[in-house]
Amino acid sequence: MTDVALANVEETEVENPALDAAKESARVTNAARTGKGTRVKAGQTRGRNPLVISYEFFDEKLPETLPTTLSEFMEVAKVNDENRIVAFLIDGFNLESYSVASDPIFAFVESSWPDDVQKQFRLVVRNYANATGVSIDDAVTLIKPGIVAAMAKAAGASK
């Protein structure tokens, strides 16, 4: 489950002293951890009678704590079984593919654009649509011609 999905679950949680205590315990534990590695997160199980749980996770909000190579991941996560690592890769690939494909702006992004331009385009379109109350389609109609022109100009300048 992504941090976004976890955040949505956490927003709907009702007051729970046991959960609050687990979160405080996780905060104290995480404050003592330094360097690359997992952190502790407290939450609840899903279902009718949720239980308080704590688990290890990679905190994407702290990029300096994340492994950057496969060998570093294996060391930090203490996972040496290639089959498990491949399963992690498949899960991550599928999640990323779904995230990109389910983005309503995805259909308007040109794959030839550099990654940073694609990210900026998505952000600008989403922010403009939210700020002005127009549809994604209308925001794209206004913004995309400028991006296309800038990309054509950059391509012409590089020749």
GIGI-V363412 format. One record per residue. N is the residue number from 1. RES is the residue in three letters. PHI is phi in radians with two decimals (none if undefined). Layout:
BEGIN
N | RES | PHI
N | RES | PHI
END
This chain:
BEGIN
1 | MET | none
2 | THR | -1.34
3 | ASP | -1.07
4 | VAL | -1.11
5 | ALA | -1.12
6 | LEU | -1.11
7 | ALA | -1.10
8 | ASN | -1.12
9 | VAL | -1.15
10 | GLU | -1.13
11 | GLU | -1.14
12 | THR | -1.61
13 | GLU | -1.23
14 | VAL | -1.55
15 | GLU | -0.99
16 | ASN | -2.59
17 | PRO | -1.01
18 | ALA | -1.15
19 | LEU | -1.18
20 | ASP | -1.04
21 | ALA | -1.15
22 | ALA | -1.15
23 | LYS | -1.15
24 | GLU | -1.14
25 | SER | -1.07
26 | ALA | -1.11
27 | ARG | -1.06
28 | VAL | -1.13
29 | THR | -1.05
30 | ASN | -1.16
31 | ALA | -1.12
32 | ALA | -1.49
33 | ARG | -1.55
34 | THR | -2.29
35 | GLY | 1.29
36 | LYS | -1.32
37 | GLY | 2.61
38 | THR | -1.39
39 | ARG | -2.17
40 | VAL | -1.75
41 | LYS | -2.22
42 | ALA | -1.85
43 | GLY | -2.84
44 | GLN | -2.34
45 | THR | -1.25
46 | ARG | -1.49
47 | GLY | 2.04
48 | ARG | -1.18
49 | ASN | -2.07
50 | PRO | -1.14
51 | LEU | -1.90
52 | VAL | -1.35
53 | ILE | -2.31
54 | SER | -2.27
55 | TYR | -2.64
56 | GLU | -1.44
57 | PHE | -2.69
58 | PHE | -1.56
59 | ASP | -1.49
60 | GLU | -1.19
61 | LYS | -1.38
62 | LEU | -2.11
63 | PRO | -1.01
64 | GLU | -1.19
65 | THR | -1.65
66 | LEU | -1.54
67 | PRO | -1.16
68 | THR | -2.01
69 | THR | -2.29
70 | LEU | -1.09
71 | SER | -1.13
72 | GLU | -1.16
73 | PHE | -1.03
74 | MET | -1.05
75 | GLU | -1.22
76 | VAL | -1.18
77 | ALA | -1.45
78 | LYS | 0.98
79 | VAL | -2.11
80 | ASN | -2.05
81 | ASP | -1.38
82 | GLU | -1.03
83 | ASN | -1.09
84 | ARG | -1.19
85 | ILE | -1.12
86 | VAL | -1.09
87 | ALA | -1.09
88 | PHE | -1.09
89 | LEU | -1.08
90 | ILE | -1.11
91 | ASP | -1.03
92 | GLY | -1.13
93 | PHE | -1.09
94 | ASN | -1.10
95 | LEU | -1.11
96 | GLU | -1.13
97 | SER | -1.09
98 | TYR | -1.13
99 | SER | -1.05
100 | VAL | -1.21
101 | ALA | -1.16
102 | SER | -1.48
103 | ASP | -1.26
104 | PRO | -1.12
105 | ILE | -1.59
106 | PHE | -0.88
107 | ALA | -1.11
108 | PHE | -1.71
109 | VAL | -1.49
110 | GLU | -1.51
111 | SER | -1.15
112 | SER | -1.33
113 | TRP | -1.23
114 | PRO | -1.07
115 | ASP | -0.95
116 | ASP | -1.16
117 | VAL | -1.20
118 | GLN | -1.05
119 | LYS | -1.13
120 | GLN | -1.13
121 | PHE | -1.05
122 | ARG | -1.01
123 | LEU | -1.11
124 | VAL | -1.11
125 | VAL | -1.08
126 | ARG | -1.10
127 | ASN | -1.13
128 | TYR | -1.12
129 | ALA | -1.07
130 | ASN | -1.18
131 | ALA | -1.22
132 | THR | -1.80
133 | GLY | 1.32
134 | VAL | -1.61
135 | SER | -1.27
136 | ILE | -1.02
137 | ASP | -1.00
138 | ASP | -1.17
139 | ALA | -1.12
140 | VAL | -1.08
141 | THR | -1.00
142 | LEU | -1.41
143 | ILE | -1.64
144 | LYS | -1.05
145 | PRO | -0.99
146 | GLY | -1.16
147 | ILE | -1.17
148 | VAL | -1.04
149 | ALA | -1.11
150 | ALA | -1.13
151 | MET | -1.18
152 | ALA | -1.16
153 | LYS | -1.12
154 | ALA | -1.14
155 | ALA | -1.16
156 | GLY | -1.17
157 | ALA | -1.25
158 | SER | -1.45
159 | LYS | -1.48
END
